[in-house]
Amino acid sequence: MADVSVVMPAYNEAERIATAMERVLAQDFVHELIVVDDGSSDKTAAIAESIDDDRVRVIRQSTNRGKGAALRTGFAAAQADFVAVHDA
């Protein structure tokens, strides 16, 4: 099975981000999970950074630039041959 980079754009998803991340990381094919915090004003980034898994990378954007910008940031950082999107 091919390895996949999963890009997860997130904006003010503190209530849901941990569950979403855990579900993605439970999949065997996930090479990495790139969470792009799109300028959240809650604890989204801190919660994402607290997930103890070497496959997780969190990229913080200082301001909210929109889902498209968050996806482009994640796609640029992806290292696997295939990329998937999973909303937070």
Buried (B, 14 or more C-beta within 10 A) or exposed (E): EEBBBBBBBBBBBBEBBBEBBEEBBEEEEBBBBBBBBBBBEBBBBEBBBEBEEEBBBBBBBEEBBEBEBBBBBBBEBBEBEEBBEBEB
